[in-house]
Amino acid sequence: MNRIFVDTGAWYALIDRRDPDHPAVKDILRHWQGRLVTSNFVVDETVTLLRYRLDFEPALLFAHEVRGGALAQVYRVSSGDEDAAWSLFERYRDKTFSFTDCTSFALMERLRLDTALALDGDFRSYGLHSLPEP
C-alpha cells in the first residue's frame, strides 16, 4: 500500500480554505491512492497552529478526527526516533530544520517512507520526495 507522510503545513493548508496552498493540497489528497501517515509530534504542532491561527474549534475538530484514525495513521515518535532526530538536528546545523522536522525524518526512515506532503522545502532538502512538486 502506498503511504505518504503529512507534515504540519499541509494539514494546516487542508483545513484553512483561505490558505494559498489549500487547492494544491486538497487536489493531491483527492487523487492519493493510499494511506496518510503522520506523527504525534506533527499532530501537536498542527493542533497548536490551528488553535493560534484559526481558533479552538478547528483545532479540536482536527484533533478528534486525526486521533480517531479518520484522517491518518498516527505513529508515535519513539525514543530511538528522538535520538536519531537529535543527531540530525546537530548534523544539519546549516539547514533550518525544526526539531519536529528531524523527528519526522527519523520516523520516515524507520517506516521506510520516502514521500511527504509538505509545503516547505525541508523534506526535499533532506533528500526525500515531497509533494506538491515545486
N, C-alpha and C positions, 0 to 999 in steps of 0.2 A: 504494500500500500504506500502511495506517495504521502509524505508528510512534509509540512512546511512550518518553520518556527516563526511565530508572530511576535514582533517587538512592540514596545510601548507606543511609538509614534504611529504605527499602523493601526493599533487598536483605537487610539485617540481619533485618528482621521476617519475611521469607520463610523464612530459614534457621533462625532460632531459634523453634521451635514454642511456647515459653513466652512469647514477646513478645506483649503485648496486641493489637498490630496484625497479628499473623500471620494470623488468619482473614480480615480485610478484604483484605490484600494477596494472599493466596492466591486468594480469590474473584475479585478483579479480573483477575489473571493467567489464571485458568482460563477466563474469558469473553473475554479480549482476543483480538481478531482482527487480528493484525498482528505487526510486528517490534518487539522490545525493543532499545533503544539505550542505551548508557551511555558513559562516558569513561574514559580511563586514569587520570585523577585520582580519579574515583569508585571505580574498582577498587582503587586504592591505599588509599583511605580505608576501604573496606569490608573489605579483607583485614586491615588493621591493627585495625579494630574487632572483627572476628571473632576475631583472634588474642588480643586482650586480654580479651574478654568470654567467649568460648566455649572456645578452645584452638587449638592449632596445626592439628590435623587438619581441623576445619571450614573454617579459613582456607585451607588448602592445597587442599581439595576445591573450594571456590568458585573459587579462582584457576585451577585446571585447567579447570573447566567453562566459566568465562567467557572465558579466554584461548583455549580451543579452539573458541569460537563456539557452544557448546551452549546457552548462556543468552541471549546478546545479541550484537549487533554492537557492538564496542568501537571508538570513534573516539578518535584521539589529539588532544589539545588542541594546536593549532598555536601558533606564536609570535604570530601575529595574534590568535588567541583569547586568549592570555595578555595581550597588550597591551590588548585590549578589557576583559578581566577586571580588570586593574589600574585602568582608568578607571572601571569600575563600582564597584569596591571603594572608590575615593576619593569618587565622586559620592554613594554611598548610605551615608554615614557614620552617618546616623540609623537605619539598619537593622542587624540582627545577621547579615547575610550573611557566611558564611565566604568565604575566597578560592576554595575549591573550588566553592562555590555560584556565584560570579561566573564561573568558568571554564565551568560548566555552562550558565549563561545565554548566554554568548558563543557556545558551541558550538551550543546550540539555535537561536540566531539564524542562525548560518552554515548550519545544516542545515534551516532553516525548519520547526522543530518547535515546536508550541505547547502540548503536553501533557506533563506529568511525573507519574510515580508517585513521590510524595514525601510524607512524613509530617509534616514541619514546615510552617509557613505561608510559608516564604521564597519559594518559586516563585510562589505566589499573590500574595504581597505585591509581587513584582517585576512582576506583570501577566500571568503565564502561567496556563493552565488546569492544575489539579492534581487528581489522584485520590489517595486517595478524597475524595469531596466532604465538606465539613465538616458 
